[in-house]
Amino acid sequence: MEHKHITGNDLIKLGYTPGKWFGEALPHINAHELRGSDLTDYLSEVVPQTVAPLPLGERSFHRNIRAESPLEAENVEAVLATMEAVMTVPTAVTGAIMPDACPTGSVGQIPVGGVVATRNAIHPNMHSADICCSVMLTSLGMVDPKHILDAAQRTTHFGGGGRDDLFPLPDGLRKSMAANRFLNDQKSQSLARHHLGTQGDGNHFLYVGQSETTGETILVTHHGSRGLGAYLYTQGMRVAENFRRERSPKTSAKNAWIPFDEAYGQDYWEALQIVREWTKTNHGLLHERIARAGGVAATGRFWNEHNFVFRDNDMFYHAKGATPLEDRFVPDSTDGLRLIPLNMAEPILIVKGDTTATNLGFAPHGAGRNTSRGAHKRRLAGKPDEQIFREETAGLDVSFYSGHIDISELPSAYKDAASVQRQMAEFGLGEVVDRVLPYGCIMAGDWKKDAPWRKKRRRKG
């Protein structure tokens, strides 16, 4: 007797959810003509086992934050609510929030200033599109800081898109990308070339100051992996969503993950390391070219990321705006020094620290925000941007690369720097060993005012 060919629709009618396992199971079913109890026995073995989110409050996290004002109280309440939802993710083991924490997106997304440790799982949304957002410091000796800031203005690039005068993409990076399934296409290669030597927008900056202990002039840059990282993130979220549908359909899509024990997970981890190397290269090329433009040589340099995934055996620490303290998390660190910027009018902190039971090996990444950019702008409505800029940058050499002031990046947009430092000491989040006192900085500013699409619209008007 000839058996009817079993199709995916037949399995769906039997109550099974479609997934990539269909493609593996159907040939076996039909080759062995499995029917009746033989079919159900086989399916019970191969159907992926799903896991459900935990109930709210079942898994705890460490709270290294305390509200010191009514505005901060609102922010802390929102941070706690979103972190509690994040901790229902089946892969999560523990977590922590830092004093600079603030929510981003809808409830259930990891907050800025949050750390979530998962077992054998990488969650792309927990590192966000700004993969490997990081800071690099170069000491330039006893040179006039204005001289270095002027050289930086001629050298760096902020805003959208890439450079016209391309920096060379190292051959080793190009080959590593070509060997990785996530980064081996033409778009990745193009973004890696054209965005090298750029810093983007938002809270990214180029800061010049002087060491409080030595008086040396210091250059610090802050940026992520630009379009290359954003492109990898998009691919990672797509793969993670496929796994989520199959393994944990009741988990929110924003918290989808890629299992590390799958080939996709290992390739994605390797892609993250390549993007990390690209970002470090980006910082380094800018620092070297600025030093040459200023006619000086570097006397010291170190860097650290604060928006990344850090691995310790089968544990993956997702730091969404949190600084890793331990050298085990920063493989190219040898001295344990880390950078924590606050705002353009405050010193950049140079810290050291150890893992404790409550910090999970992390510290704040900056000052954070109590309100959104839009809310901050509305709070200052009625006062001219130029006046706000003059008042908040008095005594500093501050410029916006685009020529347009962005008041959402001025000091008052951020949490009180003294409060963040008090809570760092209170919760054991690193010891300050030096400070870079501010001279001036460059940021993107509101570059979208002159974006090509807006210019075109104005011409049509």
C-alpha angles and dihedrals in degrees: 000000000000115000122224113252110255115228136187089260089059091055091048090053088053088058102260121140115235117248142140088283088073089069091055098039102046097061089050093047093051096040090055095035092231114190138158116357091355089059096047092045090053093046091051088059099047104034107106112250112237127215126207129218116265121250116269112275097016094109117047132211135197119264111210093170138087130185114239099178139024090260091052090047091060090048094048091049090053092046092052092048095052093043092052089055092048091054091062089072107117094230095052119110103172142335147192140205126213131219091258093055122139131165122255125193123345126342110285097044118112108261124237103264092036132125123197121184116204133180117242093337136107116203110199094197090057091064092036129206091297092076115188097005098184149160131234128194127201124185111217102184129238098337130135107269091216089060090055095044091052090050089049092051089057093047113037129074128215132178134044128337129010140294129283091210099057124213114224115264107224113246092231092059092047091053093046090052092048090055095052122083092219097049106031099096132096095255093057091049092048094049091047091054101040098042095048108113094025131111105196123213141277114066095346114121150169110228130189122193144132132264111253091215102042106019091231118147112252131201119203126181127191123195143113136229096294118204094346093061093042090053092050090048091054091052092045092053090051093053092043091053091055090054092044093055090051101040108025112010093168092058113098113263090234089064098048115140143202112229110235092214089066123082089243090057094051092046091049091051089052090048089054090054091050091050088048090054091048091052093048089049090051092055092045096050091051092048093048094048092047091050090051091047088052093046094238137114129231116254096186142357141185138157144187137191121229102183107058148087117270122197131214108174106295094349120095117197111204108202112190098187101339128124118234111230101186121080088223087072094047106049095187093052121102104166105042094237116150136182126230114180118197110184137317093272096048133072120265108240122230107204144176127198151154136233116269132183091262106035096051088214097304142108134191119290096213142315100306125199135276093200136024123268091254094050091050092052091049091051090057095042113134096038117094115250090232091057093048089049093051093048096047099042100041110149094015133101100232127162138170113226093218093050091240122108117237106200090187087073098048119106097264090061090069136068119273105282093212090055092052091050093048090053092046087060093041095053099035098250102154137309120258109235099170141355131220105222113216124254100159147310147208125227133174097251121194095327092162090075087076097034112142093245091054093047089052091049092050091051091052090050 
